[in-house]
Amino acid sequence: MRITPCQAALAAAITLNLLFLLCSRLSPGGSPQCRGVPGGVPRGVPGGAPGVTVILRDSRDPEQDLEGTARSFSSLPGLPVLVVSEEAPYPPVTLPAGVTVLSLRPQPQRSAPRPELAVLTRHVALVPDGARAVPGLLRHMRDVLEATADGTVRVVAAAVGDIRPSCLDLEVDVKAWTARYSHQSDHKERNGQKSDHNQQSDHNEHKSGHSDHQAVRCGALDGAPVVLLLRSRDLFSLPFPLSTPVVTSLSIQASLRGWRLLLLPDSFPLSPRPPSSPHSLWKSQTHREQQHRALMEHFGVKLEELPDGRRRWHGCARDTPRCFGTVHSQTPEYLLAGRWTPPCCLQALRVTARHVLAELDSAGVRHWLEGGSLLGAVRLGDIIPWDYDVDVGLYLQDVPKCRWLAAVVTTGQPVEDPQGFFWEKASEGEFFRVHFSRTNRLHVDLWPFFPDGRGMMTKETWLGHGQDVEFPERFLQPLGSVLFAGLVAKAPNRPREFLEFKFGPGAVERPQYPNPGLRRLEQDLGTPNEPPR
């Protein structure tokens, strides 16, 4: 039978594919020639080969023990060790033979970094600096991960050293730029995993002082060092697989995907170190803090609420610009990204509003909450979560009573008060602004109104907003009060009726963004009727 050229080509292609498959199966850690990848960068076998790759994340901490950690884990047979660094480790480190260094920083003369191509195994272990290897423990962690019946458990953790990490719950609220940590009851998440862990009870060579603990499911872990093991495909499905600090980075990304961490009772030894000098300790602590702040900025986390009730801020402050730029079309840029006002900005607005309202009160200026600020007060007792300023109305004839407003009118120049708040006349028209500071321009707008002689309140400047209209003076005779931003603020005497006069019926019950033509609230809520928090 004659073989046609097409049949010959097909047979050759099938043969080459079979040879490639055989080569890859026989040589999971094979040579670059077998893998056929230029420059010796390995290409992962589909699904990965059995085994665990150890990743050591070089953080450039001046006190790190990268060399010792690499030597310990590379001494175990058949365990690939990969040092991942932004650039070549410095000061220079002498690494054991067979340990690979991978730089993550792109360089124009090289191909884009692809760390996932450097991992051939199905599992990967992220090992912290100073850990020491225990024969069989990584394999044990892998077996526990594969045996667990809980599909949400994607990461197995083991402590490093004598301090067992605390198991925490973590909620990451992307819309609110906030990560909320809380203590987790041991009984709440205590295994369900116990039977899975006991399947491996014959693994006795690495038992530690932690053996009286059970495995526990966690949303996050505190700052104690841990080894984290997970499937390679899960790690490299993350947008930031190797960001540092590793545990914080992985915990936040895992929380957003509904993943859990399983903390085992087992532990790795921690290398003893000679006492550090006070200067070295300060440098290491400063380095860790800078690394943490950089990660929060990268992830868009402006506030961490810690288990002990403390708050850790990462956003704007009095001496920095606010977190967003000029607002166009009544829609700040964060709304278009599906987020609400950063919590640091809301806090600055509250502080500024309380200061301004106290100054107006003490000066005897008749004033009231206006517009969206009154809407937030009636609806929530606070600033609307996506608002970017505070609006206050006042009687024009009372402006001279406030010394700061009087100074602005008299001099025509801005005035900074002793508390650092910055008072000025707005450039857009006949009204005033009080900024959080000269640098941070989060502000309260002060709108001078006056009676028009027909029972209506009017003003000189109109910005064209739908609710920017004249209203009956009867709403101000007498003034009422509402809760707002942590204080009792002056308000129109029938605030709901006042709001419906300005915004239309149902304004309180049906929240909406200021410019629904650009973005609607329903786009950012789970259901159209879900109320904002």
Buried (B, 14 or more C-beta within 10 A) or exposed (E): EEEEEEEEEEEEEEEEEEEEEEBBEEBBBBEEEBBEEEEEBBBBBEEBBEBBBBBBBBBBBBBBBBBBBBBBBBEBEEBBBBBBBBEEBEEEBEBEEEBBBBBBEEEEEEEEBEBBBBBBBBBBBBBBBBBBBBEBBBBBBBBBBEBBEEEEBBBBBBBBBEBBBBBBBBBBBBBBBBBBBBEBEEEEBBBBBEEBBEEBEEBEEBEBEBEEBBBBBBBBBBEBBBBBBBBBBBBBEBEEBBBBBBBBBBBBBBBBEEBBBBBBBBBBBBBEEEEEEEEEEEBBEEBBEEBBEBBBEEBBBBBBBBBEEEEBEBBBBBEEEBBBEEEEEBBBEBBEEEBBBBBBBBBBBBBBBBBBBEBBEEBEBBBBBBBBBBBBBBBBEBBBBBBBBBBBBBBBEBBEBBBBBBBBEEEEEBBBBEEBBBBBBBEEEEBBBBBBBBBBBBBBBBBBBEBEEEEBBBBEEEEEEEBBEBBBBBBBEEEBBBBBBEBEBBBBBEBBEBBBBBBEEEBBEEBEBBBEEEBEBBEBBEEEEEEBE
